[in-house]
Structures are given as structure tokens and as C-alpha cells.
Amino acid sequence: MKILIAAPEVVPFAKTGGLADVAGALPKALKEMRHDVRVILPKYKMVDAVKYDLSKIYDGIKVPVGDKIELADIYEAPIPGTKVPVYFIANDKYFDRDGLYQNKGVDYPDNCERFTFYSRAVLEFLKKSEWKPDIINANDWQSALVIMYLKTLYKNDPFFSNISTVYSIHNMGYQGAFPAEQIKMTGLGWEYFNSESLEFYGKIALTKAGFVYADVINTVSPQYSLEIQTSEYGYGLEGLMKARAKDVYGIVNGIDYDLWNPAVDPYIVKKYDPRTISQKAANKSELQKRNGLPQKDVPLIGIISRLADQKGFDILAEDIENIMHLDLQLVLLGTGEPKYHELFTEMKKKYPERIGLNLGFDAVLAQLIYAGSDMFLMPSRYEPCGLGQLISYKYGTVPIVRKTGGLADTVVDGKTGFVFEEYSSTALHDAIKRAIEAYKDKRKWKDLMVRDMGLDYSWNASAKKYIELYEKASDKVNLTPAPLSYK
């Protein structure tokens, strides 16, 4: 297959979240399966053109944006260590900025225009290059218009005939909602401002360009594909999801074991595998030392997360005083809402021998937290897939999670980790206590660690499911979709 993955962020070039990990790892696995896969994203300021040896391949491609024409330069470089081509759409007016979508936590006011430009530039570039994919897999609201344009503005262009489309949603909470008048910026007429197309509570929601017009929809776990059809997790689009239920699938993300593997990890103090798992203890000692914690044998719980309510920090905050009185240590890495910065700073002062606090992001420390922790905590309110629990498995670090989304699909209570269902501080506390109790039986705990390290969440397994998904989309490409009717 010829596959184009359109994603607004891709590891290692530009990242704000898990989407970037998917867009950087899935193409590598597809390439190993001998598919002609390519990736396209904006050339942001953070893309290091020198480090990744970008070369310009097209200059000044004309791209319609609203009632004007903007120009796109196209650069190319491979994903490092592979032969997967990555194309970068460059326009300094839109992308030469410090953040991808925000500046200091505030969305750029012209995001609709920026990603309209990106989406149309994708198609204008394809026609210029004369490389025609069989499948375009767009990701999240920033690239959803690529799909809608194929079915509307570009539908009579022979070059774009028979291209199948898949829309991957990584988090329903981000919908690309903008004032209604910005529909003019997209080049689409007011006839598309209705509930069966882009209209969403008086605004336009670019994510609907993917949900309404894609041949197939997928998200990042089977459980989350069901959850987004409910009022609790659908964010107002659950009716649309139910209407398209037969076209909605869920595939758990994979892990790039070239990056996440304690047997080869260059950032931990002692490498180990299931046969040498006793070496994990050296990483725990180093993690304790770096965080000013006593180097002793107590359960050490690691957390790497955005500090936000969605990630379960509201129920963690409710119980943190009680947790600090358990026989454990806690190491946290992350940044987010100021109230949690203040809370954990206070906890660090109050319990300096029980909590290690790292407010910010440190990729090297993250590796050590996975390797040095005994347990990994993810008490999320919702979690479309979650990568932390899958990475922790590979490092023999046992996950403690809430039963939601991809966490529900991948962690089995008492067998691969510890799961709580009710979203409450009481249920969270009980799960932590059960994990601490299990830790006391060293022989059983070692068996649990070794079992977790043997689980296969490689991208090879997930990539095969993506190919099946692409084949389903190919079967639908020339079918006339039934009109959608939903509430």
C-alpha cells in the first residue's frame, strides 16, 4: 500500500503529546512490512533543520486560504534510522513560532487559518509531487480538513480519485472549535454550516471534518472507541459517533522498543532484562539519590504526567496526605495546573523523605523513573490509550491504574497490575494499598515484574491491525455514504 500519514506532530521532530509518538513509530513498523509509507507535518520553529538534515524539494507551492493565496515550501528528511520519508510544510508566517498550537498556554488566535493552510498544502503538494497514496490517515482536528477537502473541493479532480481515508482521534476533548465566520477561511461554503457537517453548537468544529467524511474512524484503544459514543466521554459528539458506530474502531498504540527497553536504554545506570532483573535495584537507588530520598527498600511509585484533573490529580490531591502516611516513596515528574504545582511543592517541604518532586519535563529523568520505580501510577479520569502503562511493563514497573480507555484494555487487575474502577480518592487509596501489600511477597512480586516485561506491545502487532483498518477503508472508498441523522 501507498500510505500517507498526516499528523500535526511527529517524534522526534515536534511533540506535545502521545500523538507524536504514534506518528513517529507507526510508519517505521509499516515500512518494515514493506509498505510505501510517508509522513507530512508542518515545519515548526522547533524542527531542527540542521540536526535532521532537512532539504528543500519544492519552492512556493500555491495554497488557497480563504480569499487569498499563500505559499508553501516543502522540505524532506527521513525519520532517523529509517528510510521513511517525512515532508515538512514550511511557511514562516504560520509556523515560525515558539509553540505548536499555543503560546504560554494560550491558543494561537489564527489556528483555524494555520491548519487550513496545512491541510490544503498537503493536497496541493501531493498533486505537485505526483505521488498518489492509496490511503490518507489524518490525525486529530489539525489535519481533519484533508479528508473533507478530498470529498468536497477536490472530489472532481481525477488525481484524487479512489484515495481512501482514515481519521484517527487521539483525544475527543480537543475538537478544533472556532467561530462560525471562520468557515470562510477554510474555503468551504455556508452550505457546510449545519449539524450534519461542520456546525457544532453555533461554531465550527474541524474534528467533524474527519468524523463525518472519513471512510473509517479509529481511536487508540477498543474501550475508548466505545466510550466516545457516550455522553460522559463524547464531548457533545456522541450522537455522531453512534451514527457512525459501524465505521468506528479501536487499536491500542504500540511502544517503540528501540527507545523504551531497559536492555539497551542509554539513560539508566544499569541495563537489565527479565533474566537480570535484579539489576533494576541499582536504578531505584539512583532515582532515590537524585530525588533526595533515603535509599532503602520501600515501594517507590513513579508518576510522569501532565498535572491536570483529567489525569486524576484531583482525586490524588484529595488523598495525598493519607498516601504520605503509607510506607512508600513517590517520585513525580510533570508540569501543569498551578494548583498542583503548589500542592506538591508543599508536600515536598512537609515530607522530604517520602516525595521527590520534578516540576518540568526531563526526558532522561523520565527513563530513570520507569527503570527505578517499583510501581507506576495513572489514576486518570479518562485515558484514550495511555503509553505510560505500556512503557512501565517493559521496565518491570507494575502499573496502578483506573479502569478507563486504554488502561482498561491493557491492565488486568492482580495479573499485570492493580486496577480501580470508581473515580474516587477512596478507590485510588485502596489500589495503592493492595499494591504495597503485594510488594511484600518478593518472590511473587518478581514473577509479576518478569511477566509484565514479557508482554508484547510492540508496534509490529499494532501495525498489522492498522493495515486491516486501511483495507476496510479501501473497501468503502467508492461507496456513497448514507445521510447521517443524529442528535
N, C-alpha and C positions, 0 to 999 in steps of 0.2 A: 504493500500500500504506500501511496504518497500521502504523508500526514503533515499538516501544518498545525502547530500549537501556538495559538495567540494568547499571550499572557502578559499582564501589566508588570510583573516582576518575576525574575528568574535567578536562582542561585547559580553561580556565585556573583553575578553582575550587579543585581539590585534586589533588596529584600526588605519587607516589613513584616511578613508573616509566613504561615505554612504553605500558602500558595506558591511562593517562590521555590520552596523545597521540592514540591511536586513538579513544577515546570522545569526544574533543573535535572531531576532524577528520572522521571518517566521517559523522556526522549532517549536517554542513554540505554535504558532497557529495551525500548522499541528498536533502536539501532542494532543492538545485539541480536535481535530477532530478524534482522535483515530487511527492515522496512526503511523506506526513504523518508526520514522524519526531520523536520526543520522547525525552528522556533523563531518567533518575532515579538519584539518588545520595544518600548521607547528607549531612546538613548538619553538617559537621565544624567544629571551632573555627577552622580555618584559612580557611574560606569567608568572604570579606569581604562581609558583607551590605550594607554601605553602598556600597562600591565598585561592586558589581554590581546594586545597587538591587533586592534581593530583596523580594518582597511576599508576605504570608501569604494563602493561599487556602482552607485548611481548618484547623480547630482541633480537637484532641482526638479524632482517629480511633482507635477501639479496636482494639488489635492483640494477639492471643493470643500469649503467650510462655511455654512450659511450662504450669504450672497457674495462671498469673496473667494479668492484662490490663494492658498498658502503653499509653500514649497517644502518638500521633504528630501533630505539627503539620506541615503541608505548605506550603512556600514555593515561589515560582516566579520565574524570571528567564530571559531568553534567553541563548544563547551570544553573547557580544559581537560585534556587527556582523552578526548574523543574526536570523532570525525563528524559530529552533529553540527551542521551549520546554524548559527544564530544570526538573525538580521536585526539591526538596530535602526529605528526610525528617528532621525535627528531633525530637530527644529528648536533652536535655542530659545525662541520666544515662549515655547510651551514647556520645554523640558530642562532648560539650564537653571534649575532651582535646587535649593538645599534638600527639600523633601520630595517624596514621590507624589503624594496626594495632599499633604498638609505642610504648613509651616508653624512650628511651635504648637502643635495640637489643634490648629485651626485649618479647616479645609480651604484649599485654594478656591476663590470665587468663580474662576473660569474653568473648573474641572469638566463641565459638560463640553465646552469648546475643545479643551485639550484632548479628551478621549474620543470626541467626534473626529478630530483630526487624525488621531492614531488609527481608529477603526477604518476610516476611508483610505488612509495611506496604506494599510495592509492590502486592500484590494487593488489599489492603483499600482502598487509595487508588483503584485503577482502578475498583473497583465503586462507590465513593462518587462518583467523578467522572463515571461513565457513559461514559467514553471507552474503547472496546474496541479494542485493537490486533489486527491480523491476525497479527503476528509479535512475539514477545518474544525479543530477543537478549541473553542473560545472559553475563556475563564473569567468569571465574575463580571460585574457590571461594566468595568472599564473596556472590555472587548466584546460585549454582547451585541453592539450595533453591527459588528462584522457580519453576524448571522442575519440580522434583519435586513441589512443592505442587500445581501445576496438574494433575498426573497422579495425585495421591493425595487429599489433604484437600479439594481444590476441584473434583474431577472431576465431581461430580454437580450443581454449580451451573451453571444454564443460561447465566449471564452469561459464563462462562469457556470455553464450548464452542467448538471449532473455532479456538482460538488455537494457531498453530504455534510451535515453539520451536527456537532455535539456541543451542548452547553454545560459546562461544569461549574457548579456553585459550591464555593468553599465555606461560605457563611451567609445565611439568609439575612442576618442583621445589617448587611451592607448592600443597599439597593440602588445607589446612584440616583437619588431623587433630586429633582431640580424644578424651579418654577416653570409653569406651563409654557410661558412665552419662549423658553429656550428650545422648544421643539423646532423653531425656525432655524436654529443653529445647526441642527442635525441634517438639514436639507429635506426632511420629511414633512409632508403637508399636514394640515389640521385634520384631515380625514383619519389620521392615525391617533388623534387625541380622543380615545374612547377606552372603555374598560376592557374591551377585547384586544387592545393593542397596548399603547404606552401609558395611557392615563392611570393615575394612582392617587386617589383622594385629592383631586384637584391639581396634582403635579404630574410630571412625567417621571417614570422610574425606568432607567436604562436597563436594569436587570430583566425587565419584562420583554425587552427585545430578544433576549435569549430564551426565556421561558415560553413565549408564545410561538416563536418562529423556528426554533431548532427542531431537527428531526428526532433527536433523542436528548434527554436531560440526564445528567448524573450528578451525584454528590459523593462525599468522601467516606461514607460508610452506609451499609444497608439500614441500620437503625435510624440514622439521620434522614435517609430518604423517606422513611415513614413519618418521622417527627415533623418534617416540614409541611406535612399535609394536615397538621393540627393547629388549632388556634394558639397554643402555647408557644410553638416554635416557627409558625409560618409567617409571622410579621405582617399579617394582612394579605398575604398571597396564598394562604392555604386553600382557598376555593379554586384558584388557578392550578395549584399543584394536584388537587383531587381530580380536576377536569382532565389533566394530562397524566394521571396516575399510571396508565399502561405504558407510558414512554419514560417513566422515571426509574432510575437505577441507582444503586449504591455500590461503590468499590472502595474498600479500605486502602488508604495510602500505604505505600511501601516505605522502607528505610534503605538509604544508600549505605550498604555495609562497607564500602570503600572509605566512607567518612566516619561511620559510627560502629566501631569494632575495637574492643579493648585489646585484641591480639595485635593490632597494628597502630593503635592510637598514639601519635607522637606527643600528645599534650598531657599524658598521665605519667606518674612517676614509676609505675611498674605495670608492664603489659601482662595480660593474662588471658586464658581461655578456660573452658569448662574443666580441663584436666589440671590446670594450675590455678584454680580459683582462690587458693589460699593467698596468692599474691595481691588479691583485691584489698587485703587489710592494710598494705603499705599506702595505698591511695586514700584510705579512710584516715590514716594517721596524718597524712599530708594535708588533707582537707580540714581536719580539726585544727592543725597548726596554723594554717593560713587564715582561719577564722577566729583565732584566739580562744579555742575551746580546749578543755582538758583532753589529752589523748588517752582515752580509756574505752573499755568495751561496753558501751551502751548503744541502743538503737539510734542511728543517725538518719533523720528524714531529710531528704533534699526537695527543694521546690525551685523550679525555673519557670517563671511565668510573668505575663503582664499582670500588674496588680490592679485588678478590676473586679467588680461584682460578678460579671459573667464567669470568671474563673474560680468563683467560690470563696472569694476573700471576705465577703460579708459574713458567712457562717464561720469561717476560720477566725475572724476578728471576735465574734461572739464568744468563742471557746478558747481563745489564745491563753488566757490566764490559767485555765484548767489544764491545758496542754503543757504549759510550762512547769506544772507540778507533777507531771509524769516523769518516769525515769527514762529520759531521752534527750537528744540534741536535735536542733533544727538549723539547717543552713538554707538561706533564701537568696536567690538571685533574680532581680527583675526591677522593673520600673512601671509607674502607672499613676493611679489617682493619689493626690497629695495626702488624703486622709490615711491611706495605708502606709505611705512613707513615714508619717508622723507616728502612727501606731507602732510600727516595727522598730523605729528608732527608740521609742520609749521602752519597748520590750527589751531591746538590746542593752540599754542602760540598767534596767531592772534585773535582767537575768543574763549577765555577760558570759556565764559558763554554760548556758543552755542554748543560746541562739547566735548564729553567725549571720550577719546582715550585709548584703552587697546590693546597693541600690544603683542600678545601671545595667549595662549589658557587657559581658566579658566572655567571648567565645571560648577562650582557653579554660577559664574557670568553669564554664558550663560542662566541658568534657570531664573535668575532675569531679564535679558534683555527681554526674552519672556514675563514674567509676568508684567514688569514695563513699557514697551513701549506701545505707542498707535498704532503705525504702524511698519511694518517690511519690509525692502527694499531688493529686489532681482532683480537687473537690468541686469540679465545675458545675455551674448551674446548667449549662449546655455546652457540648463539645462536638462539633461536626465529625471530626475524626480523632484528632489528638495524635501527636507524634511522640510526646514525652514518654508515654507508657510503652511504646514500641521500642524506643531507644533504650529505656531502662531495662527492658527484658534482655537485650543483647549484653548489657553490662552486669547482669546478675543482680540488679537492683529491683526489689519487689514493689510493684505499684499498689498504691491505695487510692481508689477512685470512686467517683459517684457513677451510678448506673444510668448513663445517658449517652446518646450518639455513638461515636466510635469507641468510647470507653466501654459501653455495654457490649459491643461486638467483639472486643478483643481481650477483656479481662474476666476470668472466671473465678468467682469468689471461692477462696480456700484451695484452689488448684493452681492458679497462676498469679494470684494477688488477693487483695481484700477490697470488697465492693460494698458500698452502702447505697440505699435507694432513696429514702426520704431526704429531701433537701433541707437539712436542719443541722444545727451545731451538735445536737444530741447524737444523731446518727453518725456524723463525722467522728465525734469523740469515741464512739463505740468501735468504729472500724480501726482507729489508731490503736486502741487498747487491745483489740484482737491481734493486730499485727505484732505489737510488743510482746504479747503472751507467746505467740508462735515463735518469735525470735529466740526465746529462752531454750528451746529444744534445738541445739546446734546441729544435730545430725539431720533432722527433718528440714531445718532451715537451709542447710547446704543442698539437700535434694531439691528443694524448691528453687534455689538460685540456678542450679545446673539445668533443671527442667526449663526454666524461663530462657536461659541462654540458648537452648536448642530450638526454640520456636522460630519458624521461618516467616518473617515479614519483609522479605527482600522485594525489590521492585520487579523481579522476574515474574513472581506469582501474580502481582497486580497488573503487570503489563499484558499478560495473556488475557485477563478479563477486559482490559481496555480494547484489545483487538476484537474480542467478541462484541463489545459495545459498538465499535466502529462498523462492524459487519451488519449489525442491526440497523444502524443509521443508513448504511448503503442500500438496504432493502426498502427503506422508506422514502428515498430522495425524490422519486418522481410521483409519489402518491399525493393526491390533493387532500390536504388536511380538512377534517370536519370542522365546521364553525364551533368555536369554544363558547360555551354558555356556563357561567359560574357566578357565584355570589361571594 
